[in-house]
Amino acid sequence: MTARIGVDEARALWEDASDEELKRLAQGVRARWHEPDRATYMVMRIINYTNVCVAQCDYCAFYVLPNQDGGYVLSQEDVFAKIDELVEFGGDLVAFNGGFNPRLPLDYYCDLFASVRERYGDRVEFYALTIAEFVFLADRAGLSYADAAVRLREAGVHWVTGGGSEILTEDFRARHAKWKYTVADYFEAQRAIVESGMKTTATMVIGFDETLDERLEHLQRTRDFQDETGGLFSFLCWTYKPYGTAFGGREIAPREYWRHIALSRIFLDNIPHIRTSVLTQNEDAFRALDYGADDFDLPIEDEVTQKAGATIDLDLEGLLAIPRSLGYRVEYRRAERPAALAKT
């Protein structure tokens, strides 16, 4: 397949194509970007700097409201200890993720990120916040997205991830995350991140109650944004973990995840990397490499998904043996500094 597919064709593929056909088509798109038998990976840690959040998403088992028991905010020393442990594991990527904590000003984040950059330099890269958190911070600080992006960039931030997207339709947000920002807000903020010279990523979570049309709308919006900006380095899809959440539900089967990865690889023909989620799929994640994924990370911690039932395997060599057994050469990949910031 060389021509770009539209939403109607994507729907037909999902409904009618066999697993083998989806794999074949996805592998064809993958081969435009990557060697067929090569996969890359990272060792990383998600540091949940606070669990206080006012968004009240019904699919989250992690947050506590302000003034409730059990709320916390990590100190810089706490963060350094977690990063030092990551380095001992051989990792060099940190992702910060917390929530909408109304008591943390923008200065808290800028001071934290500047201290991490000063202490570790380029030895450790970090994904500072998610787009959703960035929108909240800019709003609370009374700053435009462009001005808030400059503040983060000046604090040493190179990356802000596409987290907090889940399913990018207004209907989904109305059902499950009514206190989160709109889809329009999300993409406006992400555009400001790209225009500031920082890098960003695309993410998606499936397995709630979203319809096929909603999944396809998410993919269409993502592809359109990449056409317009070229700012998306990768697309990561993971699956909803329902345990301990207000929404509940059940997990989708690995086969549905693999097919969605394939459809995403076929549809998102303008994004270099499609990443599979070891965090939520464990060893089943590696089969997605046959369905068009080319990259993955091995996380050593993420409280948000662990609270909802995710399990983390710290036998990293044992995990890497799985894609090797599937015929892939796995190579470590460092998070690169965006070219626009290389001389700053």
C-alpha positions as a printed Julia matrix, in Angstrom:
344×3 Matrix{Float64}:
   0.0     0.0    0.0
   1.52    3.31  -1.1
  -1.49    5.64  -1.12
  -2.66    7.28   2.08
  -5.86    5.81   3.44
  -8.82    7.78   4.73
 -11.17    7.16   7.63
 -13.61    5.09   5.57
 -10.82    2.81   4.34
  -9.46    2.52   7.88
 -12.9     1.49   9.11
 -13.16   -1.14   6.4
  -9.74   -2.52   7.28
 -10.67   -2.77  10.94
 -13.97   -4.48  10.24
 -12.97   -6.75   7.37
  -9.2    -7.28   7.18
  -7.63  -10.41   8.62
  -4.8   -10.21  11.12
  -2.38  -11.27   8.41
  -3.53   -8.55   6.03
  -3.23   -5.88   8.72
   0.25   -7.12   9.61
   1.35   -7.09   5.98
   0.09   -3.57   5.34
   1.52   -2.24   8.62
   4.88   -3.83   7.95
   4.94   -2.15   4.58
   4.52    1.3    6.13
   7.0     0.43   8.89
   9.6    -0.49   6.28
   9.5     3.06   4.87
  10.95    4.26   8.17
  12.88    1.33   9.67
  14.74   -1.87   8.91
  12.24   -4.74   9.1
  14.1    -6.77  11.73
  15.29   -3.88  13.93
  13.56   -2.54  17.04
  14.69    0.12  19.47
  14.0     0.56  23.16
  14.62    2.77  26.17
  14.86    2.15  29.89
  12.89    4.83  31.68
  11.07    5.83  34.83
   7.86    7.78  35.17
   8.19    9.99  38.23
   4.81   10.93  39.64
   5.8    14.14  41.39
   2.38   14.61  43.0
  -0.83   12.65  43.29
  -3.03   15.65  44.06
  -5.31   16.44  41.14
  -8.61   18.21  40.58
  -9.38   16.8   37.12
 -11.38   13.87  38.59
 -11.17   11.65  35.51
 -13.26    8.57  36.18
 -10.68    6.24  34.63
  -7.91    7.22  37.1
  -7.17    5.26  40.27
  -4.2     7.42  41.27
  -5.36   10.86  42.27
  -6.49   12.34  45.57
  -8.24   15.69  45.88
  -6.68   18.63  47.72
  -6.99   18.28  51.53
  -7.67   14.54  51.31
  -5.45   12.12  53.2
  -2.6    10.58  51.27
  -1.69   13.52  49.06
   1.98   14.21  48.43
   4.43   16.38  46.53
   7.95   15.12  45.93
  10.92   17.23  46.93
  13.87   17.73  44.61
  15.84   15.29  46.76
  13.11   12.67  46.28
  13.27   13.2   42.52
  17.08   12.96  42.44
  16.97    9.67  44.36
  14.56    8.2   41.81
  16.69    9.38  38.89
  19.85    7.99  40.48
  18.15    4.61  40.81
  17.11    4.75  37.15
  20.72    5.39  36.12
  21.78    2.33  38.15
  19.35    0.3   36.02
  21.07    1.6   32.9
  18.28    4.0   31.97
  18.5     7.62  30.93
  14.92    8.82  30.35
  12.59   10.28  32.96
   8.97   11.25  32.37
   7.27   13.54  34.88
   3.56   12.99  35.37
   1.34   14.07  38.22
  -1.89   15.91  37.62
  -3.66   19.18  38.15
  -2.39   20.23  41.58
  -3.7    23.76  42.22
  -1.12   24.4   44.95
   1.9    24.0   42.71
   2.81   27.19  40.83
   4.71   27.28  37.57
   7.85   28.2   39.53
   7.79   24.78  41.24
   8.09   23.08  37.87
  10.66   25.47  36.44
  12.85   25.15  39.54
  12.54   21.36  39.49
  13.36   21.0   35.8
  16.25   23.47  35.99
  17.71   21.57  38.93
  17.46   18.26  37.07
  19.14   19.74  34.01
  21.89   21.3   36.14
  22.55   18.1   38.09
  22.47   15.62  35.2
  23.16   17.71  32.1
  22.64   15.61  28.98
  23.34   12.33  30.79
  19.64   12.04  31.55
  16.85   13.35  29.35
  13.41   14.08  30.72
   9.92   14.44  29.39
   8.57   17.37  31.4
   4.87   17.04  32.02
   2.11   16.12  29.62
   0.23   18.45  27.31
  -2.76   18.26  29.65
  -0.68   19.35  32.65
   0.94   22.07  30.57
  -2.48   23.5   29.7
  -3.44   23.54  33.39
  -0.19   25.26  34.4
  -0.46   27.94  31.72
  -4.08   28.6   32.72
  -3.24   28.85  36.43
  -0.3    31.15  35.72
  -2.37   33.41  33.46
   0.06   32.9   30.6
  -0.45   32.18  26.94
   0.68   28.75  25.82
   3.53   30.39  23.92
   4.77   32.27  26.99
   4.44   29.21  29.23
   6.41   27.18  26.7
   9.21   29.75  26.8
   9.34   29.5   30.59
   9.77   25.73  30.4
  12.33   25.92  27.62
  14.39   28.41  29.61
  14.29   25.97  32.54
  16.03   23.36  30.41
  13.01   21.47  29.1
  13.39   19.82  25.69
  10.31   17.59  25.61
   6.65   17.8   26.64
   4.82   14.57  25.9
   1.41   14.09  24.35
   0.08   12.52  27.54
  -3.38   13.32  28.81
  -4.91   12.73  25.39
  -6.6     9.37  26.02
  -9.24    9.63  23.26
  -9.22   13.02  21.55
 -12.92   13.61  21.02
 -15.12   16.08  22.86
 -17.74   13.39  23.54
 -15.2    11.17  25.28
 -14.06   14.05  27.47
 -17.65   14.92  28.36
 -18.26   11.33  29.46
 -15.08   10.73  31.44
 -13.01   13.87  32.03
 -15.29   16.89  32.05
 -12.84   18.97  34.09
 -10.04   18.35  31.6
  -9.44   20.75  28.77
 -11.03   20.52  25.36
  -9.52   18.83  22.34
  -9.05   22.27  20.78
  -7.13   23.41  23.88
  -5.0    20.3   23.7
  -3.85   20.85  20.13
  -3.43   24.61  20.57
  -1.08   23.96  23.48
   0.78   21.24  21.6
   1.27   23.59  18.66
   2.83   26.15  21.02
   5.22   23.49  22.29
   6.33   22.69  18.75
   6.67   26.35  17.76
   8.83   27.0   20.83
  11.44   24.56  19.52
  10.66   21.79  21.99
   9.64   18.31  20.88
   6.48   16.4   21.62
   4.83   13.06  21.02
   1.41   11.61  20.3
  -0.34    9.23  22.67
  -3.59    7.32  22.77
  -5.29    5.04  25.26
  -7.84    2.46  24.14
 -10.12    0.08  25.96
 -12.57    2.39  27.72
 -16.0     2.61  26.08
 -14.83    4.51  23.01
 -16.39    3.71  19.67
 -14.53    2.84  16.49
 -15.53    6.25  15.13
 -13.91    7.91  18.15
 -10.7     5.95  17.66
 -10.61    6.96  14.02
 -11.29   10.6   14.87
  -8.33   10.51  17.26
  -6.07    9.11  14.54
  -7.32   11.63  11.98
  -6.72   14.57  14.31
  -3.25   13.27  15.1
  -2.3    12.83  11.45
  -3.65   16.28  10.57
  -1.61   17.87  13.35
   1.53   16.13  12.11
   0.84   17.25   8.55
   0.58   20.83   9.78
   3.5    20.93  12.23
   5.81   17.94  11.74
   6.41   18.09  15.49
   5.44   14.56  16.56
   8.4    12.26  17.1
   6.39    9.17  17.96
   2.96    7.69  18.62
   2.48    5.56  21.73
  -0.71    3.62  22.35
  -1.44    1.82  25.58
  -4.47    0.16  27.09
  -6.77    1.2   29.88
  -6.32   -0.54  33.21
  -9.69   -0.63  35.0
  -8.8    -1.84  38.5
  -9.65    0.56  41.31
 -11.12    3.19  39.0
 -14.56    4.78  39.28
 -15.36    3.83  35.69
 -14.4     0.18  36.05
 -14.8    -2.04  33.03
 -12.47   -4.77  31.8
  -9.27   -4.97  29.82
  -9.29   -5.54  26.09
  -7.6    -8.64  24.67
  -4.04   -8.42  23.31
  -5.27   -9.24  19.79
  -7.42   -6.1   19.71
  -4.4    -4.07  20.83
  -2.19   -5.58  18.13
  -4.76   -4.86  15.44
  -5.06   -1.26  16.63
  -1.29   -0.85  16.51
  -1.36   -2.1   12.91
  -4.17    0.26  11.95
  -2.34    3.14  13.61
   0.87    2.36  11.72
  -1.0     2.24   8.42
  -2.96    5.43   9.07
  -0.21    7.51  10.72
   2.07    7.34   7.73
   3.75   10.65   8.65
   4.97    9.76  12.16
   8.38    8.04  12.34
   7.94    5.82  15.4
   5.03    3.66  16.55
   5.64    2.54  20.12
   4.18   -0.48  21.86
   3.37   -0.41  25.58
   5.23   -2.88  27.76
   3.81   -1.02  30.75
   0.23   -2.07  30.05
   0.69   -5.13  27.83
   3.74   -6.72  29.47
   5.23   -9.48  27.3
   2.25   -9.32  24.92
   3.52   -5.88  23.88
   6.36   -7.37  21.85
   4.05   -9.14  19.41
   2.98   -5.65  18.29
   6.38   -5.38  16.59
   4.94   -7.79  14.01
   2.01   -5.39  13.59
   4.04   -2.32  12.71
   5.51   -1.05  15.99
   9.24   -0.36  16.0
  10.02    0.99  19.47
   9.2     0.42  23.14
  10.34    1.35  26.59
  11.05   -0.74  29.66
   9.66    1.22  32.62
  10.83    0.66  36.17
   8.01    2.67  37.77
   4.71    4.4   37.02
   2.41    4.8   39.99
  -0.53    5.99  37.88
  -0.92    2.77  35.92
   0.32    0.57  38.75
  -2.51    1.87  40.96
  -4.93    0.77  38.23
  -3.47   -2.71  37.96
  -0.35   -2.51  35.8
   2.54   -4.74  36.81
   6.2    -3.98  36.15
   8.85   -6.61  35.5
  12.34   -5.47  36.5
  14.05   -8.4   34.77
  15.03   -6.23  31.82
  17.23   -8.83  30.15
  14.44  -11.37  30.41
  12.07   -8.93  28.72
  14.55   -8.15  25.93
  14.9   -11.87  25.23
  11.28  -11.91  24.03
  11.61   -9.61  20.98
  14.92  -11.3   20.19
  13.1   -14.64  20.13
  10.67  -13.1   17.63
  13.57  -12.33  15.3
  14.28   -8.68  16.13
  17.61   -7.0   16.71
  16.96   -4.75  19.7
  19.1    -1.68  20.15
  19.09    0.91  22.91
  17.92    4.39  21.9
  18.73    7.59  23.76
  16.29   10.47  23.83
  17.76   13.1   21.55
  17.92   16.82  22.18
  15.74   18.69  19.66
  17.8    20.33  16.93
  16.26   23.74  17.62
  17.68   23.62  21.16
  21.04   22.05  20.33
  22.95   25.31  20.59
  21.06   26.86  23.5
